[in-house]
Amino acid sequence: MRRGLVAAALAACLGFVPVAASAQKSGGTLRIYHRDSPASMSIHEEGTIGVILPMMGVFNNLVVYDQHVPQNSEKSIVPDLATSWAWNDDHTALTFKLRDGVKWHDGKPFTATDVKCTFDLLTNQGQDRLRLNYRESWWPNVKETTVNGNTEATIHLKKPQPALLAMLAAGYTPIYPCHVSSAQMRQHPIGTGPFKFVEYKPNQNIRFAKNPDYWKPGRPYLDGIDYTIIPNRSTAILAFIAGNFDMTFPYEVTFPLLKDIRKQAPQAVCQEGAANESVGMVMNMTKPPFDNADVREAVALTLDRKSFIDILGQGEGNIGGALLPPPEGVWGMPTERLMTLPGYGGDVKQNRDKARELMRKAGYGPDKHLTIKLSTRNIAVYRDPAAILLDQLKEIWIDGDLDLVETANWVPKLIRKDFIVALNVLGTGVDDPDVYFYQNYVSASKRNYAGYNDPEFDRLVDAQSQELDPVKRKQMVQDADYRLQQGLGRPIIYHLRAATCWQPQLKGVTLMSNSQYNGWRMEDWWLDR
């Protein structure tokens, strides 16, 4: 904690986190293509990088991950709207000293009351309500938020939770203004960040302009950012190759497309790595036929994970549990333990023989196939693995068709459990177990799409959440993940690897290695043209 306070104090004195000295140029509009049309512009009501990527620069957090340190960790958390922070003795209250003189984009002053309003909104304690409280499961441990004047706010917890600071540093946790309704934030958001929202035209573009009154002197360098919505990935890549865009949509350049870019636009800067997304199945345990444990296990055993990686990633991809595998991930299970889980180790043919035995036990066979609809989001990164999954399920007499769902309807459909089986791509919001487990897997979460219900798993999650010793916590986390994979709460097919590319005139970019949601403030990015 002392190290955090010292670092925070130094950064606060400087007013910003320093970056490597270079001849930055001011001016120019950054051009990025966008893969689809988000449902709204409100970060707190959406769960896709399609909103975080453009909107993170509109806001500030209390604290944020250093935008120039690739791996997010507690050590890389730096001040933002808070200048310093400190825990009480039993780790149930975290107090923030706040910056004075910060203004919202409409000119009104930022105060501690805005912090309280934000967390009252997220915990359903305020007068205003979110239409969809997308990350409600992040904050059940928050008891209340109090203020002391205009420049101090304290978040009080029901029990210790060392992961709280990591969650506050995520791009998913901006501070919202008290004086602007959640309904307005969906359409015309107001922030304190380096860029002001200008307009959003679905299926056309999203535009932002420089905030000339930003509280960090000299930032941002860019005059604005324009996103052009191009759903067809091949069309978008060709436009990038032609020089019409400065950057691709992040983490979505597949390895076949990467070859095209390197051949046709060799000047482009391309960075490969973990896409910070896991491709997984969601079997609705609350409805037949996947309320039958034998059918669920048969599906898990029939998965040929290596085929997905070979076909879609040309051999590039990682096999893991719910948590991002090392070395990019901090918490993922070691390979030797992972291979002891059903469907991970052993011969694919033997696994499928066992799967067919389980299907016969459940009443299916060569003369009685199971017919399903496989629901998935209607974008390429979902559709492509869904097609392979349908092909593999035929090996155990499961026949299916794709049910393609548009982005705006996808998460509401999953929350309603209006599906039988789905293929979902889950991004890494924060590389911390509390976010993974509480958001997606504990029995009480609205985003526990499968209806997975295991009291012992819930107990393990609660225990690791309160553990202050990081070594002990990591072992507890891996035990919980192992139990989750045994219970098939959401069978993980594989973790994606992909690339992001940008033109050489774009400077200052640092991609995060263990989260795709936390590196888009862009206040230090600049164009050399």
Buried (B, 14 or more C-beta within 10 A) or exposed (E): EEEBEEBBBEBBEEBBBEBEEEEBBEEBBBBBBBBBBBBBBBBBBBBBBBBBBBBBBBBBBBBBBBBBBBBBBBEBBBBBBBBBBBBEEEBBBBBBBBBEEBBBBEEBEBBBBBBBBBBBBBBEBBEBEBEBBBBBBBBEBBBBBBBEEBBBBBBBBEEBBBBBBBBBBBBBBBBBBBEBEBEEBBEEBBBBBBBBBBEBEEEEBBBBBBBEEBBBEEBBBBBBBBBBBBBEBEEBBBBBBEEEBBBBBBBBBBBEBBEBBEEEBEEBBBBBBBBBBBBBBBBBBEEEBBEBEBBBBBBBBBBBBEBBBEBBBBEBBBBBBBBBBBEBBBBBBEBEBBEEBBBBEEEBEEBBEBBBBBBBEBEBEEEEBBEBEBBBBBBBBBBBBBBBBBEBBEBBBBEBEBBBBEBBEBBEBBBEBEBBBBBBBBBBBBBBBBBBBBBBBBBEBBBBBBBBBBEEBBEBBBBBBBBEEEEEBBEBBBBBBBBBBBBBBBBBBBBBBBBBBBBEBBBBBBBBBBBBBBBBBBBBBBBBE
